[in-house]
């Protein structure tokens, strides 16, 4: 898929981000928050080529198709990877 942000930035999404347990573990003085990824584990598990079973995902990896600034309030649009996203 393609992601367009604002008037210029275009990204090609190529892989979901598989989440591991590390963000839920204690770090320094932070005791850890195991509940953080539980909602994702319950409701956002998908099959990804090259990974066994269904994976908990949050986020994506993307390539820059055309660079551009990102500002608070910019419109974000998602479209097919093979068709340029239209509009501003």
Biopython code that builds the backbone (N, CA, C, O; Angstrom):
import numpy as np
from Bio.PDB.StructureBuilder import StructureBuilder

atoms = [
    (1, "UNK", "N", (0.846, -1.184, 0.000)),
    (1, "UNK", "CA", (0.000, 0.000, 0.000)),
    (1, "UNK", "C", (0.876, 1.227, 0.000)),
    (1, "UNK", "O", (2.072, 1.164, 0.283)),
    (2, "UNK", "N", (0.256, 2.347, -0.324)),
    (2, "UNK", "CA", (0.974, 3.611, -0.335)),
    (2, "UNK", "C", (0.342, 4.547, 0.694)),
    (2, "UNK", "O", (-0.878, 4.584, 0.852)),
    (3, "UNK", "N", (1.189, 5.299, 1.385)),
    (3, "UNK", "CA", (0.740, 6.244, 2.394)),
    (3, "UNK", "C", (1.167, 7.636, 1.951)),
    (3, "UNK", "O", (2.339, 7.866, 1.651)),
    (4, "UNK", "N", (0.221, 8.556, 1.911)),
    (4, "UNK", "CA", (0.512, 9.946, 1.554)),
    (4, "UNK", "C", (0.235, 10.813, 2.772)),
    (4, "UNK", "O", (-0.826, 10.708, 3.387)),
    (5, "UNK", "N", (1.193, 11.673, 3.120)),
    (5, "UNK", "CA", (1.038, 12.569, 4.255)),
    (5, "UNK", "C", (1.309, 13.984, 3.772)),
    (5, "UNK", "O", (2.372, 14.269, 3.222)),
    (6, "UNK", "N", (0.347, 14.866, 3.980)),
    (6, "UNK", "CA", (0.488, 16.241, 3.500)),
    (6, "UNK", "C", (0.468, 16.284, 1.988)),
    (6, "UNK", "O", (-0.101, 15.405, 1.341)),
    (7, "UNK", "N", (1.085, 17.303, 1.428)),
    (7, "UNK", "CA", (1.033, 17.501, -0.014)),
    (7, "UNK", "C", (2.147, 16.833, -0.796)),
    (7, "UNK", "O", (2.041, 16.730, -2.018)),
    (8, "UNK", "N", (3.233, 16.366, -0.137)),
    (8, "UNK", "CA", (4.371, 15.847, -0.885)),
    (8, "UNK", "C", (4.826, 14.450, -0.477)),
    (8, "UNK", "O", (5.174, 13.644, -1.339)),
    (9, "UNK", "N", (4.831, 14.149, 0.820)),
    (9, "UNK", "CA", (5.409, 12.895, 1.295)),
    (9, "UNK", "C", (4.590, 11.692, 0.843)),
    (9, "UNK", "O", (3.378, 11.635, 1.053)),
    (10, "UNK", "N", (5.277, 10.721, 0.213)),
    (10, "UNK", "CA", (4.652, 9.470, -0.208)),
    (10, "UNK", "C", (5.539, 8.325, 0.261)),
    (10, "UNK", "O", (6.751, 8.344, 0.046)),
    (11, "UNK", "N", (4.937, 7.336, 0.897)),
    (11, "UNK", "CA", (5.659, 6.176, 1.405)),
    (11, "UNK", "C", (5.053, 4.903, 0.838)),
    (11, "UNK", "O", (3.838, 4.820, 0.656)),
    (12, "UNK", "N", (5.887, 3.914, 0.559)),
    (12, "UNK", "CA", (5.422, 2.591, 0.146)),
    (12, "UNK", "C", (5.581, 1.667, 1.345)),
    (12, "UNK", "O", (6.695, 1.407, 1.800)),
    (13, "UNK", "N", (4.463, 1.180, 1.847)),
    (13, "UNK", "CA", (4.476, 0.266, 2.987)),
    (13, "UNK", "C", (4.833, -1.114, 2.462)),
    (13, "UNK", "O", (4.200, -1.608, 1.528)),
    (14, "UNK", "N", (5.865, -1.753, 3.069)),
    (14, "UNK", "CA", (6.266, -3.056, 2.561)),
    (14, "UNK", "C", (6.255, -4.174, 3.591)),
    (14, "UNK", "O", (6.374, -5.337, 3.206)),
    (15, "UNK", "N", (6.118, -3.882, 4.893)),
    (15, "UNK", "CA", (6.113, -4.956, 5.881)),
    (15, "UNK", "C", (5.508, -4.452, 7.180)),
    (15, "UNK", "O", (5.899, -3.390, 7.666)),
    (16, "UNK", "N", (4.556, -5.195, 7.759)),
    (16, "UNK", "CA", (4.067, -4.837, 9.089)),
    (16, "UNK", "C", (5.190, -4.984, 10.112)),
    (16, "UNK", "O", (6.111, -5.778, 9.917)),
    (17, "UNK", "N", (5.114, -4.224, 11.197)),
    (17, "UNK", "CA", (6.101, -4.303, 12.265)),
    (17, "UNK", "C", (5.631, -5.314, 13.300)),
    (17, "UNK", "O", (4.632, -5.097, 13.987)),
    (18, "UNK", "N", (6.350, -6.404, 13.404)),
    (18, "UNK", "CA", (6.023, -7.428, 14.392)),
    (18, "UNK", "C", (6.517, -6.942, 15.750)),
    (18, "UNK", "O", (7.652, -6.484, 15.878)),
    (19, "UNK", "N", (5.674, -7.042, 16.742)),
    (19, "UNK", "CA", (6.009, -6.578, 18.087)),
    (19, "UNK", "C", (6.481, -7.743, 18.941)),
    (19, "UNK", "O", (5.920, -8.837, 18.890)),
    (20, "UNK", "N", (7.511, -7.494, 19.718)),
    (20, "UNK", "CA", (7.983, -8.483, 20.684)),
    (20, "UNK", "C", (7.619, -7.981, 22.080)),
    (20, "UNK", "O", (7.010, -6.920, 22.217)),
    (21, "UNK", "N", (7.978, -8.715, 23.088)),
    (21, "UNK", "CA", (7.629, -8.369, 24.460)),
    (21, "UNK", "C", (8.506, -7.281, 25.061)),
    (21, "UNK", "O", (8.178, -6.767, 26.130)),
    (22, "UNK", "N", (9.605, -6.911, 24.419)),
    (22, "UNK", "CA", (10.550, -5.957, 25.008)),
    (22, "UNK", "C", (9.891, -4.650, 25.456)),
    (22, "UNK", "O", (10.217, -4.178, 26.545)),
    (23, "UNK", "N", (8.971, -4.027, 24.677)),
    (23, "UNK", "CA", (8.372, -2.770, 25.154)),
    (23, "UNK", "C", (7.588, -2.919, 26.454)),
    (23, "UNK", "O", (7.331, -1.918, 27.123)),
    (24, "UNK", "N", (7.204, -4.119, 26.825)),
    (24, "UNK", "CA", (6.422, -4.324, 28.039)),
    (24, "UNK", "C", (7.290, -4.580, 29.269)),
    (24, "UNK", "O", (6.771, -4.603, 30.385)),
    (25, "UNK", "N", (8.582, -4.771, 29.095)),
    (25, "UNK", "CA", (9.479, -5.114, 30.197)),
    (25, "UNK", "C", (9.979, -3.879, 30.937)),
    (25, "UNK", "O", (9.914, -2.761, 30.424)),
    (26, "UNK", "N", (10.476, -4.097, 32.147)),
    (26, "UNK", "CA", (11.029, -3.005, 32.940)),
    (26, "UNK", "C", (12.272, -2.440, 32.270)),
    (26, "UNK", "O", (13.092, -3.181, 31.729)),
    (27, "UNK", "N", (12.403, -1.096, 32.312)),
    (27, "UNK", "CA", (13.564, -0.390, 31.766)),
    (27, "UNK", "C", (13.930, 0.701, 32.769)),
    (27, "UNK", "O", (13.149, 1.624, 32.997)),
    (28, "UNK", "N", (15.110, 0.597, 33.366)),
    (28, "UNK", "CA", (15.517, 1.592, 34.359)),
    (28, "UNK", "C", (14.532, 1.628, 35.512)),
    (28, "UNK", "O", (14.226, 0.597, 36.111)),
    (29, "UNK", "N", (14.034, 2.825, 35.824)),
    (29, "UNK", "CA", (13.056, 2.976, 36.924)),
    (29, "UNK", "C", (11.643, 2.582, 36.533)),
    (29, "UNK", "O", (10.797, 2.379, 37.403)),
    (30, "UNK", "N", (11.377, 2.472, 35.252)),
    (30, "UNK", "CA", (10.042, 2.078, 34.785)),
    (30, "UNK", "C", (9.846, 0.586, 35.068)),
    (30, "UNK", "O", (10.635, -0.235, 34.600)),
    (31, "UNK", "N", (8.808, 0.225, 35.826)),
    (31, "UNK", "CA", (8.613, -1.174, 36.203)),
    (31, "UNK", "C", (8.127, -2.068, 35.054)),
    (31, "UNK", "O", (8.078, -3.289, 35.202)),
    (32, "UNK", "N", (7.776, -1.483, 33.941)),
    (32, "UNK", "CA", (7.249, -2.269, 32.827)),
    (32, "UNK", "C", (5.733, -2.251, 32.821)),
    (32, "UNK", "O", (5.099, -2.035, 33.854)),
    (33, "UNK", "N", (5.168, -2.474, 31.675)),
    (33, "UNK", "CA", (3.712, -2.405, 31.510)),
    (33, "UNK", "C", (3.262, -3.527, 30.578)),
    (33, "UNK", "O", (3.052, -3.295, 29.388)),
    (34, "UNK", "N", (3.112, -4.745, 31.111)),
    (34, "UNK", "CA", (2.771, -5.883, 30.254)),
    (34, "UNK", "C", (1.430, -5.735, 29.543)),
    (34, "UNK", "O", (1.199, -6.408, 28.538)),
    (35, "UNK", "N", (0.540, -4.873, 30.035)),
    (35, "UNK", "CA", (-0.768, -4.699, 29.408)),
    (35, "UNK", "C", (-0.706, -3.920, 28.100)),
    (35, "UNK", "O", (-1.673, -3.920, 27.338)),
    (36, "UNK", "N", (0.409, -3.260, 27.828)),
    (36, "UNK", "CA", (0.528, -2.385, 26.662)),
    (36, "UNK", "C", (0.190, -3.109, 25.361)),
    (36, "UNK", "O", (-0.566, -2.583, 24.545)),
    (37, "UNK", "N", (0.725, -4.277, 25.160)),
    (37, "UNK", "CA", (0.502, -4.980, 23.892)),
    (37, "UNK", "C", (-0.626, -6.007, 23.936)),
    (37, "UNK", "O", (-0.884, -6.680, 22.938)),
    (38, "UNK", "N", (-1.296, -6.138, 25.071)),
    (38, "UNK", "CA", (-2.376, -7.132, 25.161)),
    (38, "UNK", "C", (-3.521, -6.847, 24.200)),
    (38, "UNK", "O", (-4.065, -7.771, 23.597)),
    (39, "UNK", "N", (-3.895, -5.577, 24.050)),
    (39, "UNK", "CA", (-4.980, -5.234, 23.118)),
    (39, "UNK", "C", (-4.595, -5.620, 21.694)),
    (39, "UNK", "O", (-5.424, -6.143, 20.950)),
    (40, "UNK", "N", (-3.346, -5.367, 21.310)),
    (40, "UNK", "CA", (-2.897, -5.759, 19.976)),
    (40, "UNK", "C", (-2.896, -7.271, 19.818)),
    (40, "UNK", "O", (-3.307, -7.796, 18.783)),
    (41, "UNK", "N", (-2.433, -7.965, 20.843)),
    (41, "UNK", "CA", (-2.377, -9.422, 20.772)),
    (41, "UNK", "C", (-3.772, -10.019, 20.619)),
    (41, "UNK", "O", (-3.936, -11.060, 19.982)),
    (42, "UNK", "N", (-4.777, -9.365, 21.199)),
    (42, "UNK", "CA", (-6.151, -9.846, 21.086)),
    (42, "UNK", "C", (-6.784, -9.497, 19.742)),
    (42, "UNK", "O", (-7.538, -10.298, 19.189)),
    (43, "UNK", "N", (-6.484, -8.305, 19.209)),
    (43, "UNK", "CA", (-7.273, -7.827, 18.073)),
    (43, "UNK", "C", (-6.503, -7.540, 16.796)),
    (43, "UNK", "O", (-7.126, -7.246, 15.776)),
    (44, "UNK", "N", (-5.187, -7.610, 16.803)),
    (44, "UNK", "CA", (-4.438, -7.276, 15.590)),
    (44, "UNK", "C", (-3.331, -8.289, 15.336)),
    (44, "UNK", "O", (-2.147, -7.953, 15.364)),
    (45, "UNK", "N", (-3.722, -9.515, 15.090)),
    (45, "UNK", "CA", (-2.761, -10.571, 14.769)),
    (45, "UNK", "C", (-2.960, -10.928, 13.298)),
    (45, "UNK", "O", (-4.073, -11.230, 12.867)),
    (46, "UNK", "N", (-1.869, -10.891, 12.536)),
    (46, "UNK", "CA", (-1.970, -11.156, 11.101)),
    (46, "UNK", "C", (-0.890, -12.137, 10.670)),
    (46, "UNK", "O", (0.126, -12.302, 11.345)),
    (47, "UNK", "N", (-1.128, -12.782, 9.541)),
    (47, "UNK", "CA", (-0.122, -13.671, 8.960)),
    (47, "UNK", "C", (0.819, -12.842, 8.097)),
    (47, "UNK", "O", (0.383, -12.004, 7.308)),
    (48, "UNK", "N", (2.131, -13.092, 8.260)),
    (48, "UNK", "CA", (3.156, -12.370, 7.512)),
    (48, "UNK", "C", (4.089, -13.399, 6.893)),
    (48, "UNK", "O", (4.575, -14.291, 7.589)),
    (49, "UNK", "N", (4.344, -13.287, 5.602)),
    (49, "UNK", "CA", (5.264, -14.207, 4.938)),
    (49, "UNK", "C", (6.607, -14.220, 5.664)),
    (49, "UNK", "O", (7.158, -13.166, 5.983)),
    (50, "UNK", "N", (7.128, -15.418, 5.922)),
    (50, "UNK", "CA", (8.424, -15.566, 6.566)),
    (50, "UNK", "C", (8.375, -15.642, 8.082)),
    (50, "UNK", "O", (9.400, -15.887, 8.718)),
    (51, "UNK", "N", (7.198, -15.437, 8.676)),
    (51, "UNK", "CA", (7.039, -15.530, 10.120)),
    (51, "UNK", "C", (6.055, -16.656, 10.430)),
    (51, "UNK", "O", (5.047, -16.797, 9.738)),
    (52, "UNK", "N", (6.331, -17.461, 11.463)),
    (52, "UNK", "CA", (5.412, -18.556, 11.790)),
    (52, "UNK", "C", (4.147, -18.054, 12.475)),
    (52, "UNK", "O", (4.216, -17.156, 13.314)),
    (53, "UNK", "N", (3.001, -18.617, 12.132)),
    (53, "UNK", "CA", (1.745, -18.282, 12.797)),
    (53, "UNK", "C", (1.302, -16.858, 12.570)),
    (53, "UNK", "O", (1.802, -16.159, 11.688)),
    (54, "UNK", "N", (0.345, -16.440, 13.393)),
    (54, "UNK", "CA", (-0.187, -15.076, 13.318)),
    (54, "UNK", "C", (0.586, -14.202, 14.291)),
    (54, "UNK", "O", (0.793, -14.585, 15.442)),
    (55, "UNK", "N", (1.018, -13.019, 13.831)),
    (55, "UNK", "CA", (1.875, -12.140, 14.608)),
    (55, "UNK", "C", (1.124, -10.903, 15.111)),
    (55, "UNK", "O", (0.232, -10.386, 14.438)),
    (56, "UNK", "N", (1.496, -10.450, 16.284)),
    (56, "UNK", "CA", (0.977, -9.199, 16.822)),
    (56, "UNK", "C", (1.757, -8.065, 16.159)),
    (56, "UNK", "O", (2.986, -8.035, 16.224)),
    (57, "UNK", "N", (1.049, -7.136, 15.524)),
    (57, "UNK", "CA", (1.712, -6.074, 14.773)),
    (57, "UNK", "C", (1.223, -4.700, 15.208)),
    (57, "UNK", "O", (0.050, -4.510, 15.531)),
    (58, "UNK", "N", (2.150, -3.747, 15.210)),
    (58, "UNK", "CA", (1.828, -2.346, 15.493)),
    (58, "UNK", "C", (2.799, -1.504, 14.682)),
    (58, "UNK", "O", (3.978, -1.406, 15.024)),
    (59, "UNK", "N", (2.319, -0.912, 13.635)),
    (59, "UNK", "CA", (3.183, -0.107, 12.793)),
    (59, "UNK", "C", (3.602, -0.842, 11.536)),
    (59, "UNK", "O", (3.227, -1.994, 11.317)),
    (60, "UNK", "N", (4.385, -0.161, 10.713)),
    (60, "UNK", "CA", (4.841, -0.722, 9.445)),
    (60, "UNK", "C", (6.241, -0.215, 9.125)),
    (60, "UNK", "O", (6.688, 0.794, 9.669)),
    (61, "UNK", "N", (6.922, -0.922, 8.241)),
    (61, "UNK", "CA", (8.151, -0.440, 7.630)),
    (61, "UNK", "C", (7.768, 0.129, 6.279)),
    (61, "UNK", "O", (6.897, -0.415, 5.600)),
    (62, "UNK", "N", (8.413, 1.226, 5.878)),
    (62, "UNK", "CA", (8.052, 1.875, 4.613)),
    (62, "UNK", "C", (9.284, 2.468, 3.937)),
    (62, "UNK", "O", (10.270, 2.807, 4.591)),
    (63, "UNK", "N", (9.203, 2.584, 2.603)),
    (63, "UNK", "CA", (10.233, 3.250, 1.798)),
    (63, "UNK", "C", (9.702, 4.610, 1.366)),
    (63, "UNK", "O", (8.510, 4.766, 1.102)),
    (64, "UNK", "N", (10.585, 5.579, 1.297)),
    (64, "UNK", "CA", (10.188, 6.907, 0.830)),
    (64, "UNK", "C", (10.122, 6.888, -0.695)),
    (64, "UNK", "O", (11.116, 6.599, -1.361)),
    (65, "UNK", "N", (8.966, 7.192, -1.237)),
    (65, "UNK", "CA", (8.790, 7.319, -2.678)),
    (65, "UNK", "C", (9.108, 8.749, -3.089)),
    (65, "UNK", "O", (9.848, 8.982, -4.045)),
    (66, "UNK", "N", (8.543, 9.704, -2.357)),
    (66, "UNK", "CA", (8.872, 11.116, -2.580)),
    (66, "UNK", "C", (8.905, 11.811, -1.221)),
    (66, "UNK", "O", (7.944, 11.723, -0.457)),
    (67, "UNK", "N", (9.998, 12.496, -0.918)),
    (67, "UNK", "CA", (10.137, 13.142, 0.392)),
    (67, "UNK", "C", (9.277, 14.396, 0.492)),
    (67, "UNK", "O", (8.857, 14.968, -0.515)),
    (68, "UNK", "N", (9.031, 14.799, 1.709)),
    (68, "UNK", "CA", (8.294, 16.025, 1.948)),
    (68, "UNK", "C", (8.136, 16.261, 3.432)),
    (68, "UNK", "O", (8.343, 15.351, 4.234)),
    (69, "UNK", "N", (7.773, 17.472, 3.801)),
    (69, "UNK", "CA", (7.608, 17.806, 5.216)),
    (69, "UNK", "C", (6.335, 17.179, 5.790)),
    (69, "UNK", "O", (5.367, 16.924, 5.073)),
    (70, "UNK", "N", (6.365, 16.941, 7.098)),
    (70, "UNK", "CA", (5.191, 16.461, 7.827)),
    (70, "UNK", "C", (4.894, 17.487, 8.903)),
    (70, "UNK", "O", (5.765, 17.850, 9.694)),
    (71, "UNK", "N", (3.654, 17.948, 8.922)),
    (71, "UNK", "CA", (3.250, 18.967, 9.885)),
    (71, "UNK", "C", (2.024, 18.493, 10.664)),
    (71, "UNK", "O", (1.228, 17.699, 10.162)),
    (72, "UNK", "N", (1.883, 18.979, 11.878)),
    (72, "UNK", "CA", (0.690, 18.703, 12.665)),
    (72, "UNK", "C", (-0.532, 19.120, 11.859)),
    (72, "UNK", "O", (-0.579, 20.223, 11.314)),
    (73, "UNK", "N", (-1.507, 18.245, 11.786)),
    (73, "UNK", "CA", (-2.735, 18.542, 11.057)),
    (73, "UNK", "C", (-2.732, 18.102, 9.608)),
    (73, "UNK", "O", (-3.761, 18.211, 8.942)),
    (74, "UNK", "N", (-1.597, 17.602, 9.085)),
    (74, "UNK", "CA", (-1.547, 17.116, 7.698)),
    (74, "UNK", "C", (-2.534, 15.972, 7.501)),
    (74, "UNK", "O", (-2.731, 15.142, 8.388)),
    (75, "UNK", "N", (-3.146, 15.944, 6.330)),
    (75, "UNK", "CA", (-4.032, 14.848, 5.968)),
    (75, "UNK", "C", (-3.193, 13.609, 5.675)),
    (75, "UNK", "O", (-2.128, 13.704, 5.065)),
    (76, "UNK", "N", (-3.678, 12.444, 6.113)),
    (76, "UNK", "CA", (-3.021, 11.168, 5.853)),
    (76, "UNK", "C", (-3.975, 10.323, 5.025)),
    (76, "UNK", "O", (-5.139, 10.146, 5.384)),
    (77, "UNK", "N", (-3.463, 9.800, 3.902)),
    (77, "UNK", "CA", (-4.291, 8.996, 3.002)),
    (77, "UNK", "C", (-3.587, 7.672, 2.717)),
    (77, "UNK", "O", (-2.363, 7.622, 2.592)),
    (78, "UNK", "N", (-4.374, 6.604, 2.616)),
    (78, "UNK", "CA", (-3.846, 5.275, 2.298)),
    (78, "UNK", "C", (-4.475, 4.826, 1.002)),
    (78, "UNK", "O", (-5.682, 4.966, 0.805)),
    (79, "UNK", "N", (-3.639, 4.275, 0.097)),
    (79, "UNK", "CA", (-4.143, 3.790, -1.183)),
    (79, "UNK", "C", (-3.364, 2.571, -1.621)),
    (79, "UNK", "O", (-2.415, 2.162, -0.952)),
    (80, "UNK", "N", (-3.757, 1.986, -2.744)),
    (80, "UNK", "CA", (-3.035, 0.823, -3.276)),
    (80, "UNK", "C", (-1.595, 1.186, -3.614)),
    (80, "UNK", "O", (-1.309, 2.326, -3.981)),
    (81, "UNK", "N", (-0.693, 0.223, -3.494)),
    (81, "UNK", "CA", (0.725, 0.465, -3.752)),
    (81, "UNK", "C", (0.987, 0.807, -5.208)),
    (81, "UNK", "O", (1.914, 1.561, -5.503)),
    (82, "UNK", "N", (0.198, 0.275, -6.118)),
    (82, "UNK", "CA", (0.469, 0.445, -7.542)),
    (82, "UNK", "C", (-0.189, 1.684, -8.137)),
    (82, "UNK", "O", (0.080, 2.026, -9.288)),
    (83, "UNK", "N", (-1.042, 2.358, -7.383)),
    (83, "UNK", "CA", (-1.747, 3.522, -7.885)),
    (83, "UNK", "C", (-1.369, 4.729, -7.050)),
    (83, "UNK", "O", (-1.510, 4.682, -5.828)),
    (84, "UNK", "N", (-0.890, 5.822, -7.661)),
    (84, "UNK", "CA", (-0.531, 7.001, -6.873)),
    (84, "UNK", "C", (-1.737, 7.511, -6.072)),
    (84, "UNK", "O", (-2.864, 7.499, -6.567)),
    (85, "UNK", "N", (-1.499, 7.948, -4.863)),
    (85, "UNK", "CA", (-2.552, 8.516, -4.032)),
    (85, "UNK", "C", (-2.844, 9.918, -4.536)),
    (85, "UNK", "O", (-1.919, 10.713, -4.705)),
    (86, "UNK", "N", (-4.098, 10.237, -4.777)),
    (86, "UNK", "CA", (-4.494, 11.526, -5.329)),
    (86, "UNK", "C", (-4.905, 12.484, -4.224)),
    (86, "UNK", "O", (-5.254, 12.059, -3.122)),
    (87, "UNK", "N", (-4.863, 13.771, -4.519)),
    (87, "UNK", "CA", (-5.376, 14.776, -3.602)),
    (87, "UNK", "C", (-4.302, 15.427, -2.779)),
    (87, "UNK", "O", (-3.121, 15.092, -2.874)),
    (88, "UNK", "N", (-4.736, 16.361, -1.971)),
    (88, "UNK", "CA", (-3.805, 17.098, -1.101)),
    (88, "UNK", "C", (-4.266, 16.993, 0.324)),
    (88, "UNK", "O", (-3.627, 17.541, 1.222)),
]
sb = StructureBuilder()
sb.init_structure("model")
sb.init_model(0)
sb.init_chain("A")
sb.init_seg("    ")
for serial, (resi, resn, name, xyz) in enumerate(atoms, 1):
    if name == "N":
        sb.init_residue(resn, " ", resi, " ")
    sb.init_atom(name, np.array(xyz, "f"), 0.0, 1.0, " ", f" {name:<3s}", serial, name[0])
structure = sb.get_structure()
